[in-house]
Amino acid sequence: MGFVQQNGLVFYQFDLFPTEAVVHGVFTRLGGVSPVPWDSLNLGGNLGDLRENVIENRRRIFETVNREVETIFDVWQVHSDIVISTDRPRPLDAPHTKADAILTNCPEVTLFMRFADCVPILLYDPNRRVVGLVHAGWKGTVLAIVRKTITAMQEEYGCRPEDIQAAIGPSIGPDHYGVGPEVVQLVERAFGEQSSEVLIQRDGRTHFNLWEANRLWLNQAGVTQVEVAGLCTACDLKHWYSHRGEAGRTGRFGALIALRS
């Protein structure tokens, strides 16, 4: 489907997900109230932006997709392989649980995460009516968090991998993601013979293809319905925040997914 513009905001949607059953979007940095260098739809706290700006930006996102902010369930993202499920929203004044993948089968819950180069992975099982949202940087990818999320969907909700639809969202692409020898070693250990499919030699440096790595994990888990946005955050600073592309002085864009009632 590509980009959608609504209420002054611009967000990316996937063809894979039926809009009559699933609310979803990966929101660009456009249409918010935050000043430079977080301009303008910054969803990240503790980055120097004013809290009231972040709250207003969040309100605009939820309003745009006709979801109440009070339906939010978000987490304290820590680059882990922790997967949690929920059947209720997180009260706005409640502390965040540390995790990097969240699941729900409750239409009254909107799953929400923040990104700036790491990979957003959106999941939907139309048969068991379950949605998921995953945050996968290099650490989460090496830890196979998306594969572990699929296992959690099977164990907790009875999902079958062949029914699950997965969408890999905008993140840093392989052209911009050079990694050092310590990361290369961990990738080789995690992927074995397939490491040559995700590690690319370019200009004397090794680059890590996070999109392909997470697609491989999904395929290993039995998920074959996979859509990859193929949009590099570091290539397009007009639309996306990029921690690497902006040397850490940047904001966070938001991604959400929810079941329609």
C-alpha positions in Angstrom: 0.0 0.0 0.0 2.8 2.4 0.8 2.4 5.9 2.3 -0.8 7.3 3.5 -1.3 11.0 4.3 -4.0 11.8 6.9 -4.6 14.6 9.4 -1.3 16.2 8.4 0.6 12.9 9.3 2.3 10.5 6.9 2.5 6.8 7.7 3.4 3.6 6.0 1.0 0.7 5.6 1.4 -2.8 4.3 -0.6 -4.6 1.6 -0.5 -7.8 3.5 -2.8 -6.7 6.3 -6.5 -6.4 5.6 -7.6 -2.9 6.7 -11.1 -4.1 7.7 -9.5 -6.4 10.3 -6.3 -4.6 11.4 -5.4 -1.1 12.3 -1.7 -0.5 11.7 0.8 2.1 10.6 4.5 3.0 10.8 4.5 6.8 11.2 7.1 9.0 9.7 8.6 12.0 11.5 6.3 14.4 9.7 3.3 16.3 11.2 4.3 16.8 14.9 5.2 19.6 17.2 8.7 18.9 18.3 11.5 21.3 17.3 14.9 20.6 15.7 16.7 18.2 16.1 13.6 16.1 16.9 11.5 17.6 14.3 8.7 16.9 14.3 6.6 13.8 15.2 9.0 12.6 17.9 7.7 9.8 20.1 10.8 9.2 22.2 11.1 10.4 25.8 14.5 11.0 27.5 16.0 12.4 24.4 15.9 16.1 25.3 12.5 16.9 23.8 9.8 18.3 26.0 7.4 15.7 27.5 4.4 17.7 26.4 5.6 17.6 22.8 5.9 13.8 22.9 2.4 13.5 24.5 0.9 15.7 21.8 2.6 13.8 19.1 1.3 10.5 20.5 -2.2 12.0 20.7 -2.0 12.9 17.0 -1.0 9.4 16.0 -3.8 7.8 17.9 -6.4 10.3 16.7 -5.3 9.7 13.1 -6.1 6.0 13.3 -9.3 6.5 15.4 -7.9 4.8 18.5 -8.1 6.1 22.1 -4.7 6.8 23.6 -5.9 5.0 26.7 -5.9 1.7 24.7 -2.0 1.9 24.4 0.3 -0.9 25.5 3.9 0.0 25.1 7.1 -1.3 26.8 10.5 -0.2 27.9 12.6 -1.4 24.9 15.9 -2.8 26.0 17.3 -4.8 23.0 16.4 -8.1 24.5 14.6 -11.3 23.4 11.8 -10.8 26.0 8.3 -11.4 24.6 5.2 -10.5 26.6 1.5 -10.8 26.0 -1.3 -8.6 27.3 -5.1 -8.6 27.5 -5.4 -5.0 28.7 -3.9 -1.6 28.0 -1.1 -0.1 30.1 -2.5 2.7 32.3 -0.9 5.9 31.2 0.6 6.5 34.7 1.9 2.9 35.1 5.6 2.0 34.7 6.7 0.2 31.5 7.7 -3.4 31.5 11.0 -4.2 29.9 10.5 -6.2 26.7 11.0 -6.0 22.9 8.0 -8.0 21.6 4.4 -7.7 22.6 1.3 -9.7 21.7 -2.4 -9.4 22.2 -5.7 -10.9 21.1 -7.7 -8.1 22.6 -9.3 -5.5 20.3 -9.3 -3.0 23.2 -5.4 -2.9 23.1 -3.2 -0.9 20.7 0.4 -2.2 20.6 2.9 0.7 20.2 6.7 0.9 19.9 9.3 3.5 19.0 12.2 3.2 16.5 15.2 5.0 14.9 17.0 2.4 12.8 16.0 -0.8 14.5 13.5 -3.0 12.7 9.7 -2.8 13.4 8.1 -6.2 12.7 4.3 -6.3 12.7 2.5 -9.7 13.0 -1.1 -10.8 12.4 -2.8 -14.1 12.6 -6.3 -13.8 10.9 -7.5 -17.2 12.2 -6.6 -16.9 15.9 -7.1 -13.1 15.8 -3.7 -12.2 17.3 -1.4 -9.2 16.6 2.2 -8.6 17.6 4.8 -5.9 17.4 8.6 -6.6 17.6 11.6 -4.3 18.0 14.7 -5.9 16.5 18.0 -4.1 16.4 21.2 -6.1 15.8 21.1 -7.5 19.4 17.5 -8.6 19.1 18.1 -10.0 15.7 21.1 -12.1 16.8 19.0 -13.3 19.7 16.3 -14.4 17.2 13.6 -12.4 19.0 11.1 -12.6 16.1 11.5 -16.4 15.9 10.8 -16.5 19.7 7.8 -14.3 19.2 6.3 -16.8 16.7 6.9 -19.6 19.2 5.1 -17.5 21.9 2.1 -17.0 19.5 1.9 -20.8 19.0 2.2 -21.6 22.7 -0.1 -18.8 24.1 -2.7 -18.5 21.4 -2.5 -21.7 19.4 -1.4 -19.9 16.2 0.0 -21.8 13.3 3.1 -20.3 11.6 1.7 -20.8 8.2 -1.3 -18.6 9.0 0.8 -15.7 10.4 1.4 -12.6 8.3 4.6 -10.7 9.0 5.6 -7.2 7.8 9.2 -5.9 8.1 9.1 -2.1 8.4 11.4 0.8 7.6 14.8 0.6 9.4 18.5 1.0 8.6 19.3 -0.8 5.3 22.3 -2.9 4.6 24.0 -0.2 2.6 24.3 2.0 5.7 24.7 -0.7 8.4 28.4 -1.4 8.7 29.3 -3.5 11.8 32.5 -4.4 13.6 34.1 -7.8 14.1 32.4 -8.5 17.4 29.0 -8.2 15.8 30.1 -10.2 12.8 31.2 -13.0 15.1 27.8 -13.0 16.9 25.9 -13.0 13.6 28.0 -15.9 12.3 27.4 -17.9 15.5 23.6 -17.2 15.3 23.1 -17.9 11.6 25.8 -20.5 10.8 26.0 -21.3 7.2 23.3 -18.7 6.4 25.5 -15.9 7.8 26.8 -15.3 4.2 23.2 -14.3 3.2 23.0 -11.5 5.8 26.6 -10.3 6.0 27.7 -8.2 3.0 31.3 -7.1 2.1 31.4 -3.6 0.8 34.3 -1.1 0.5 36.4 -3.1 2.9 33.8 -3.3 5.6 31.1 -5.8 6.6 27.5 -4.8 6.5 24.6 -6.5 8.3 21.3 -6.9 6.4 18.7 -6.8 9.2 15.8 -7.2 6.8 17.0 -10.4 5.4 18.2 -11.7 8.8 14.7 -11.3 10.3 13.1 -12.7 7.2 15.2 -15.8 7.6 14.2 -16.2 11.2 10.5 -15.9 10.2 11.0 -18.5 7.5 12.8 -20.8 10.0 9.8 -20.5 12.3 7.4 -21.5 9.4 6.2 -18.0 8.5 6.1 -17.6 4.7 3.8 -14.7 4.3 6.3 -11.9 4.7 6.3 -8.4 3.3 9.4 -6.2 3.5 9.1 -2.4 3.1 12.7 -2.1 2.0 12.9 1.5 3.2 16.2 2.6 4.8 15.9 5.1 7.6 19.4 6.4 7.1 18.7 7.0 3.4 15.7 9.2 4.0 16.0 11.6 6.9 13.1 13.7 5.6 10.7 10.9 6.6 12.5 8.9 9.3 14.6 9.3 12.4 18.0 7.5 12.1 20.2 7.1 15.1 23.2 6.3 12.9 22.3 8.8 10.1 22.0 11.7 12.6 24.8 10.7 15.0 22.4 9.9 17.8 20.9 13.4 17.9 17.4 12.5 16.8 13.9 11.4 17.8 11.9 8.2 17.5 9.2 7.3 15.1 6.2 5.2 16.1 4.6 2.0 14.9 1.3 0.5 16.1 -1.0 -2.4 15.4 -4.4 -3.3 16.8 -7.3 -5.6 16.0 -10.6 -4.0 14.9 -13.6 -5.0 17.1 
